[in-house]
Amino acid sequence: MQKAVIVYWSGTGNTEIMAKKIKEGMESEKYEVELLEVYDATIEHVLTYDKIAFGCPSMGIEELEEEEFEPFFADIEHSLKGKKIALFGSYGWSEGEWMDYWEERLEAINIKPFAKGLIIESTPSSEEEEKCFEYGASFARFE
């Protein structure tokens, strides 16, 4: 069975809902998926996986959560070459520009996420939960 990891931070629970639905989507494609909140993740462990999904909501002025997620991501991002990466998160205002910045940040070091990052405003609706499931299934099928 193929394996993947999802590392996320969630303040209100919205990004956590997304993470769990993405996990279900990947599992529907016969993946074994480990779900880790960022404070439970270690770089060494996460890098043992070939497929890694990162989830973080938009915080402050369109940025990643800065106390836990940003330091972790800053420490791991230069070690992600050769890995298949997915990005996702929720936002509460604006248009979700933080995802564009996050993708550009990876592309600046020659890492291209498997698809456009999945963003959802506030709490995912049933239809948006299905989008998360499909995103996970698509990531699992991505070669």
Secondary structure, 3 states (H helix, E strand, C coil): CEEEEEEECCCCCHHHHHHHHHHHHHHHCCEEEEEEEHHHCCHHHHCCCCEEEEECCCECCCECCCCCHHHHHHHHHHHCCCCEEEEEEEECCCCCHHHHHHHHHHHCCCCCCCCCCEEEECCCCHHHHHHHHHHHHHHHHCC
